[in-house]
Amino acid sequence: MKSDIQIARECQLKPIEEIAHQLNITDQELEPYGHYIGKISHERMDPDKIAQSNLILVTAITPTKAGVGKTTVSIGLALGLNKIGKSAAVALREPSLGPCFGMKGGAAGGGYAQVLPMESINLHFTGDFHAITSAHNMITALLDNYIYQNRNSCEGLSEVLWKRVLDVNDRSLRNCITGLGGVGNGIPTETGFDITPASEIMAILCLASDLEDLRRRIDNILLGYTKTKEPFHVKDLGIGGAITILLKDAIKPNLVQTTEGTPAFIHGGPFANIAHGCNSIIATKMAMSCCDYTITEAGFGADLGAEKFLDIKCRVAGITPKLTVIVATLAGLKMHGDVHEKQIYEKDIEGVRKGLANLDRHVHNLHNFGQTVVVAFNRYATDTDEEIEIVRNHCEQVLGCGFAINNAYSEGGKGATELAELVVKTIEEHPSEPIDHVYELSEPVKTKVEHIAKRIYGAANVTYSSKAEKKLARIQELNMERYPICIAKTQYSFSADPKGYGDVRDFDMKVEDIVLNSGAEMIVVIMGSIMRMPGLPKEPQAVHMDIVDGVIEGLS
């Protein structure tokens, strides 16, 4: 099998104007970034077409460290739908430089199910991440200047909540001190960096409905508290307009293509373990405006990803999936069946059977949302027919779910036609019900958190650190309990224990901290040990990357 980058280079890309014309996007609505990438005006959305479009959510079982191929399935399904004559597009998140140079090496799909040009998408793309990083840090600089200029007045701040961001994995920047070297260099302050996907600006960009809504949300970002204990927002600095200027192009969705010329919208990139894990509402609605079928994904497993997609993104956007596809692999099932990580690619019938409990939990949760579910089995070369049939029979006979094998990685759209036909048939015969949310926005924060912890994760109890209790009391004082909840926790388990594989239940979940994202209009609840600035592994993917004779190597 050829490498991802070899396959990508062998594809004959269509000019971006041709891809746009497939979607009835005019040359006036397209802003080309070179020959094969374009941005589309966010005003292109068509409410009537959105209401008629079939939105499909792709999620997954609790993933292994290598993932389960959710993006490959999402792209493959779009290829398969187009292969059987349907009008389809995929709407995905943009990759972050941190994981690309750290663990992943790339995040644009794989094999013959990729979005292209993959080198550009995985690297600087159209500069959206840089714009978000610049906007976030511009707020920091202007806030620091305000604090410096008002250091001897009653208008200064007693507490600062806003940090800095950078789109790299750098553990050394998690905690640092700025302002050293004398009064002319600012005020010594303990601060730190988060990775750009964890920035509230990223969440705001992905949840904003248009440029005006983006400006409104930026103005409402909570930066800290004054000496009189009053909240201090971006609007109090008077810089909302300036920050919006930095994002005027970043808010426009990016249009690219797949390995088979299928339209793909790539926009925004919050992580699901520290944020809400969905691409932008604007990009999703743009795809729905242009196609009969739109495939999008939510980060990591269905507990972290699909819950936030349904309880946060769909609520804000006013959209509902017609179907949810849950991705499973034998390696993932074996990991949840107590098979050692080094042996999950070896045949193990009992491990597969035991691991099905993890799949069952996710399917059960999605059914409780009112979602119709089909299982996409992402096939690997080491999989055996006997093991696959165990999963198929369980899905069809025990769970009552449709089941299809996805071979898009090795065969492109042809390898996803079985899944595509199942998806179309299921939507026509048994589409999902309206979303039955886990909680009501009007409920108290603790009630909402308890609903998620018990109904989605299977926890027995939820406790709060003293730090979290203080944050909660302040949220109540500000009368901001009405926002949805965004759980931040490990992606490798239903619990806060990253080694708690399988169908773990009846554990205690502790809320370590609470972050009020008043601009994004959500409450981030941090459970367990979670890093908002990842570190690098002993051998980062960067050591395998090079550029030889102008050709990039190792980006896959």
C-alpha positions in Angstrom: 0.0 0.0 0.0 1.3 3.4 -0.9 1.8 6.1 1.7 -0.9 8.8 2.1 1.4 11.4 0.7 2.2 9.3 -2.4 -1.5 8.7 -3.1 -2.2 12.4 -2.6 0.5 13.4 -5.1 -0.7 11.0 -7.7 -4.3 12.5 -7.7 -5.1 14.9 -10.5 -6.6 17.8 -8.7 -9.4 19.9 -10.3 -9.1 23.7 -10.2 -11.0 25.1 -7.2 -13.3 27.0 -9.5 -14.5 23.6 -10.9 -15.2 22.3 -7.4 -17.1 25.5 -6.6 -19.2 25.2 -9.7 -20.3 21.7 -8.6 -21.9 23.4 -5.7 -23.4 26.3 -7.7 -20.9 28.7 -6.1 -20.1 31.5 -8.4 -16.7 33.0 -9.2 -17.8 36.1 -7.3 -18.5 34.1 -4.2 -15.2 32.3 -4.4 -11.9 33.7 -3.1 -9.1 31.4 -4.6 -6.0 30.7 -2.4 -3.9 29.4 -5.2 -5.2 26.8 -7.7 -6.8 24.2 -5.4 -8.0 26.1 -2.2 -10.7 28.7 -1.9 -12.7 30.6 0.7 -16.4 31.2 0.4 -18.4 34.1 1.6 -20.3 33.2 4.7 -23.3 35.0 3.2 -23.6 32.2 0.7 -25.8 30.1 3.0 -29.4 29.1 1.9 -31.8 28.6 4.8 -34.3 26.7 2.6 -31.7 24.3 1.3 -30.3 23.8 4.8 -33.8 22.7 6.0 -34.0 20.1 3.3 -30.4 18.7 3.5 -29.6 15.4 5.1 -27.0 16.0 7.8 -25.0 12.9 8.9 -22.9 12.9 12.0 -19.9 10.6 12.1 -18.7 9.6 15.6 -16.9 6.6 17.1 -16.3 4.2 19.9 -13.8 5.3 22.6 -10.6 5.5 20.5 -7.2 4.0 20.8 -4.2 6.3 20.8 -4.0 5.8 17.0 -7.6 6.7 16.6 -10.2 4.6 14.8 -10.2 6.3 11.4 -13.2 8.6 11.9 -12.0 11.2 9.4 -11.2 8.6 6.8 -14.8 7.2 7.2 -16.3 10.7 6.9 -14.4 11.4 3.7 -15.0 7.8 2.5 -18.8 8.2 3.0 -18.8 11.4 1.0 -16.9 9.5 -1.8 -19.3 6.6 -1.6 -22.4 8.8 -1.7 -21.1 10.6 -4.8 -20.2 7.2 -6.3 -23.9 6.1 -6.1 -25.0 9.3 -7.7 -25.9 11.5 -4.7 -24.9 15.1 -4.1 -22.6 15.1 -1.1 -19.9 17.1 0.7 -17.9 16.6 3.8 -17.4 19.3 6.5 -14.4 18.7 8.7 -12.1 20.5 11.2 -8.7 21.9 10.3 -5.6 20.0 11.6 -3.5 21.6 14.3 0.3 21.9 13.8 0.8 20.6 17.3 -0.4 17.0 16.8 0.8 17.0 13.2 4.4 17.5 14.3 3.9 15.6 17.5 1.9 12.3 17.3 -0.2 12.3 14.1 2.0 13.6 11.3 -1.2 14.6 9.5 -5.0 14.7 9.9 -6.5 14.9 6.4 -7.9 11.4 6.2 -5.9 8.5 4.8 -5.2 6.2 1.9 -7.6 6.8 -1.0 -10.0 8.8 1.3 -8.2 12.1 1.8 -8.9 15.8 1.5 -6.4 17.6 -0.8 -4.0 19.3 -1.1 -3.0 17.4 2.1 0.4 19.2 2.6 -1.3 22.6 2.6 -4.2 21.5 4.8 -1.9 20.0 7.4 0.4 23.0 7.5 -0.5 26.6 7.3 -3.5 26.2 5.0 -5.3 29.6 4.6 -3.9 31.0 7.9 -7.0 30.6 10.0 -5.1 29.1 13.0 -2.6 31.9 12.7 -5.4 34.5 12.7 -7.0 33.0 15.8 -3.6 32.8 17.5 -2.9 36.5 16.6 -6.4 37.6 17.7 -6.1 35.8 21.0 -2.6 37.2 21.8 -3.5 40.6 20.6 -6.2 40.7 23.3 -3.5 39.5 25.8 -1.1 42.3 24.8 -3.8 45.0 25.0 -5.0 43.7 28.3 -1.4 43.7 29.7 -1.0 47.2 28.5 -4.2 48.3 30.2 -3.0 46.7 33.5 0.4 48.4 33.1 -1.1 51.8 32.3 -3.6 51.5 35.2 -1.3 49.9 37.7 -1.5 52.8 40.2 -5.2 53.5 39.8 -8.4 52.1 41.1 -9.3 51.0 37.5 -6.8 48.2 37.5 -7.6 44.5 37.7 -7.4 42.2 40.8 -7.6 39.0 38.8 -6.7 38.1 35.2 -8.2 35.0 33.6 -6.9 35.4 30.0 -3.6 33.6 29.0 -1.8 33.2 25.7 -2.0 30.5 23.0 0.4 28.9 20.4 -0.3 26.2 17.9 2.5 24.0 18.9 2.9 21.3 21.6 5.2 22.9 24.2 5.0 21.7 27.8 7.5 24.3 28.9 5.0 27.1 28.2 2.2 25.7 30.3 3.3 27.9 33.2 5.6 30.9 32.9 6.2 34.4 34.2 6.1 37.5 32.1 7.1 41.2 32.7 10.6 40.5 34.2 13.5 43.0 33.7 12.2 46.1 35.4 9.1 48.3 35.4 9.6 49.3 31.8 9.0 45.7 30.7 5.6 45.4 32.3 4.4 43.9 35.6 5.7 40.5 36.6 2.8 38.1 36.2 2.3 34.4 36.4 0.7 33.2 33.2 1.0 30.4 30.6 0.1 29.2 27.2 -2.7 26.9 25.9 -2.6 25.4 22.4 -4.6 27.4 19.8 -7.4 24.8 19.5 -8.2 25.4 23.2 -8.5 29.2 22.6 -11.9 30.6 23.3 -11.5 32.5 20.0 -11.4 29.2 18.3 -14.7 28.1 20.0 -16.2 31.5 19.1 -15.3 31.3 15.4 -16.8 27.8 15.2 -20.1 28.8 17.0 -20.6 32.3 15.4 -23.4 32.6 12.9 -21.8 35.5 11.0 -19.4 38.4 11.3 -21.8 40.4 13.5 -22.3 37.5 15.8 -18.5 37.0 15.9 -18.0 40.6 17.0 -20.7 40.3 19.7 -19.2 37.2 21.1 -15.7 38.7 21.2 -16.9 41.7 23.1 -18.4 39.4 25.7 -15.2 37.4 26.5 -14.5 37.6 30.2 -10.9 38.6 30.8 -10.8 39.1 34.6 -12.2 41.0 37.5 -11.7 44.6 38.7 -10.5 45.7 42.1 -14.2 46.1 43.0 -14.9 42.5 41.9 -16.8 43.5 38.8 -16.3 41.3 35.6 -14.0 42.9 33.0 -14.7 42.0 29.3 -13.1 42.7 25.9 -15.8 45.4 25.4 -14.4 47.2 28.5 -11.1 47.5 26.7 -12.9 48.8 23.6 -11.1 46.5 21.2 -13.8 44.2 19.9 -13.7 45.8 16.5 -9.9 45.6 16.2 -9.9 41.9 17.1 -12.8 41.2 14.7 -10.7 42.7 11.9 -8.0 40.1 12.5 -10.7 37.4 11.9 -12.5 38.9 8.9 -11.0 36.3 6.5 -10.7 33.4 9.0 -14.5 33.3 9.5 -15.0 32.3 5.8 -15.1 28.5 5.3 -12.3 26.9 3.2 -13.3 24.8 0.2 -11.0 22.0 -1.0 -11.6 18.5 -2.6 -11.2 14.9 -1.9 -9.1 12.3 -3.7 -12.0 11.9 -6.1 -12.9 15.5 -6.6 -15.7 15.5 -4.0 -16.2 19.0 -2.4 -14.9 19.4 1.2 -15.3 22.3 3.6 -12.5 22.5 6.2 -12.9 25.1 8.8 -12.1 25.6 12.5 -10.4 23.0 14.8 -11.3 22.9 18.5 -10.2 19.7 20.3 -13.0 17.6 21.9 -11.0 16.7 25.0 -10.5 20.4 25.9 -13.2 22.2 23.9 -16.4 21.3 21.9 -14.7 19.4 19.1 -16.7 20.4 16.0 -15.9 22.3 12.8 -17.6 25.6 12.3 -21.4 26.1 12.2 -20.9 28.3 9.1 -19.0 25.5 7.2 -21.5 22.9 8.1 -24.4 25.1 7.0 -22.5 26.1 3.9 -22.2 22.4 2.9 -25.9 21.8 3.7 -26.7 24.8 1.5 -25.0 23.2 -1.5 -25.6 19.5 -1.2 -28.3 16.9 -0.5 -26.1 15.1 1.9 -23.6 16.7 4.3 -21.2 14.5 6.4 -19.5 16.0 9.4 -17.7 14.6 12.4 -17.3 15.3 16.1 -14.0 14.7 17.9 -12.9 11.5 19.6 -15.6 9.1 20.9 -19.4 9.6 21.0 -19.3 10.5 24.7 -17.0 13.6 24.3 -17.7 14.4 20.7 -21.3 13.5 19.8 -22.7 14.8 23.1 -21.2 18.2 22.5 -22.2 18.2 18.9 -25.8 17.5 19.8 -26.1 19.5 23.1 -24.0 22.5 22.0 -23.5 22.9 18.3 -26.9 21.6 17.1 -28.7 23.7 19.8 -26.8 26.9 18.7 -27.1 26.2 15.0 -30.7 24.9 15.0 -29.7 21.8 13.0 -30.4 18.1 13.6 -28.7 15.1 12.1 -30.8 12.7 10.1 -28.5 9.9 11.1 -25.4 9.1 13.2 -22.7 6.8 12.0 -20.5 5.3 14.7 -17.1 4.0 13.6 -15.7 0.8 15.1 -12.5 -1.1 14.6 -11.4 -4.5 15.8 -8.3 -2.9 17.4 -10.5 -0.5 19.3 -12.9 -3.3 20.4 -10.0 -5.5 21.5 -8.5 -2.7 23.6 -11.8 -2.4 25.4 -11.8 -6.2 25.7 -8.7 -6.2 27.9 -6.3 -7.1 25.1 -2.9 -5.6 25.6 -2.2 -2.6 23.5 0.7 -4.4 21.7 -1.6 -7.3 20.7 -4.7 -5.5 19.5 -3.9 -6.2 15.8 -3.7 -10.0 16.4 -6.7 -12.3 16.2 -8.6 -12.5 19.5 -12.2 -13.6 19.3 -12.9 -13.3 23.1 -11.3 -9.8 23.1 -13.7 -8.7 20.4 -16.7 -10.1 22.1 -15.8 -8.4 25.4 -15.0 -5.1 23.8 -18.5 -4.9 22.2 -19.7 -3.5 25.6 -18.0 -0.2 24.8 -19.8 0.0 21.4 -23.1 -0.9 23.1 -22.7 2.1 25.6 -22.2 4.6 22.8 -25.1 3.2 20.7 -27.3 3.3 23.7 -26.4 6.9 24.5 -27.1 8.0 20.9 -30.4 6.2 20.9 -31.3 8.2 24.0 -30.7 11.4 22.0 -33.3 10.1 19.5 -30.6 9.3 16.9 -30.8 6.5 14.4 -27.5 4.7 14.3 -25.6 2.7 11.8 -22.1 1.2 12.5 -19.3 1.7 10.0 -16.7 -1.0 10.5 -13.4 0.5 9.4 -11.5 -2.4 8.0 -7.7 -3.0 8.4 -5.5 -5.5 6.6 -5.0 -7.6 9.8 -8.8 -8.1 10.4 -10.2 -11.6 9.9 -13.6 -12.4 8.5 -14.6 -14.4 11.6 -14.0 -11.4 13.8 -15.8 -9.1 11.5 -18.9 -11.3 11.4 -19.1 -11.3 15.2 -19.3 -7.5 15.1 -21.8 -7.6 12.2 -24.1 -10.1 13.9 -24.0 -8.2 17.2 -24.9 -4.9 15.6 -27.7 -6.3 13.5 -29.2 -8.8 15.9 -28.5 -7.4 19.4 -28.3 -3.6 18.8 -30.7 -3.5 15.9 -28.3 -1.2 14.0 -27.3 -1.3 10.3 -23.8 -2.5 9.7 -21.5 -1.8 6.8 -17.8 -2.4 6.1 -15.8 0.7 5.0 -12.9 0.0 2.7 -12.5 3.6 1.5 -8.9 3.7 2.8 -7.8 1.1 0.2 -10.4 1.5 -2.5 -11.7 5.1 -2.3 -15.4 5.7 -3.1 -15.9 2.1 -4.4 -15.0 0.8 -1.0 -17.6 2.9 0.7 -20.6 2.2 -1.5 -22.0 -0.4 0.9 -21.9 2.2 3.7 -23.4 4.9 1.4 -26.3 2.7 0.3 -27.0 1.8 3.9 -27.0 5.4 5.0 -29.3 6.5 2.2 -31.7 3.6 2.9 -31.7 4.2 6.6 -32.4 7.9 6.3 -35.3 7.3 3.9 -36.9 4.6 6.0 -36.0 5.5 9.6 -34.5 9.0 10.0 -33.5 10.2 13.5 -36.1 11.9 15.8 -35.7 15.5 17.0 -32.8 15.8 19.5 -33.7 14.8 23.0 -31.1 16.8 24.8 -29.4 15.5 28.0 -30.2 18.6 29.9 -32.2 21.8 29.7 -30.3 25.1 29.5 -32.5 26.5 32.3 -31.3 23.9 34.8 -28.6 24.8 37.3 -25.0 24.0 36.3 -24.6 21.2 38.8 -27.7 19.5 37.5 -26.6 19.7 33.9 -23.2 18.3 34.8 -24.8 15.5 36.8 -27.0 14.6 33.8 -24.0 14.3 31.5 -21.9 12.5 34.0 -24.5 9.9 34.9 -26.4 9.5 31.6 -23.5 9.7 29.2 -20.5 8.6 31.2 -22.1 6.2 33.7 -20.7 7.9 36.8 -22.3 7.3 40.2 -21.4 10.6 41.8 -20.0 14.0 40.9 -17.9 16.0 43.4 -16.3 19.4 43.1 -12.9 20.8 44.2 -12.9 23.9 46.3 -11.6 25.8 43.3 -14.4 24.6 41.1 -17.0 25.5 43.8 -15.7 29.1 43.9 -15.9 29.3 40.1 -19.4 28.0 40.2 -20.5 30.5 42.9 -19.1 33.3 40.7 -21.0 32.0 37.7 -24.2 32.1 39.7 -23.5 35.6 40.9 -23.0 36.7 37.2 -26.3 35.0 36.3 -24.7 32.9 33.6 -25.8 29.4 34.4 -27.9 29.3 31.3 -25.0 28.3 29.0 -24.5 24.7 27.8 -21.8 22.5 29.4 -18.6 21.5 27.7 -16.9 18.6 29.4 -13.0 18.6 29.3 -11.6 15.2 30.2 -9.5 12.3 28.8 -10.7 10.9 25.5 -9.6 7.4 26.2 -12.3 6.4 28.7 -15.8 7.1 29.8 -14.3 7.9 33.2 -11.6 10.4 34.0 -9.1 7.6 34.1 -7.4 7.2 30.7 -6.8 3.5 31.4 -10.5 2.8 32.3 -11.2 1.0 29.1 -14.4 -0.9 28.2 -17.8 -0.4 29.8 -16.6 1.3 33.0 -19.5 2.4 35.3 -20.4 3.6 38.8 -17.2 5.6 39.4 -16.8 9.1 41.0 -16.1 12.0 38.7 -14.4 15.1 40.3 -14.7 18.5 38.8 -11.3 20.0 39.2 -12.0 23.4 37.7 -14.6 25.4 35.8 -13.9 27.9 33.0 -16.6 30.4 31.9 -16.4 31.0 28.2 -18.8 33.9 28.2 -17.9 34.8 24.5 -18.4 31.3 23.3 -21.4 31.1 25.6 -20.5 27.7 27.2 -19.2 26.5 30.6 -16.1 24.4 30.4 -16.1 21.8 33.2 -12.7 20.2 33.7 -12.7 16.6 35.1 -9.5 14.8 36.1 -6.1 15.8 34.8 -6.4 17.5 31.4 -3.7 19.4 29.6 -4.7 22.5 27.6 -1.2 22.6 26.2 0.0 19.1 25.1 3.6 18.0 25.3 5.6 16.1 22.7 6.4 12.4 22.7 10.0 11.0 23.0 10.2 10.7 19.2 7.9 13.4 17.7 6.8 13.0 14.1 8.8 16.1 13.3 12.0 14.0 13.2 10.7 12.0 10.3 9.8 15.1 8.2 12.0 16.7 5.6 11.8 18.5 2.3 13.9 16.9 -0.5 14.1 18.5 -3.9 11.2 20.7 -3.0 9.0 17.7 -2.0 7.7 17.3 1.6 8.4 13.9 3.2 7.0 12.3 6.4 3.8 14.3 6.6 1.5 11.2 7.0 
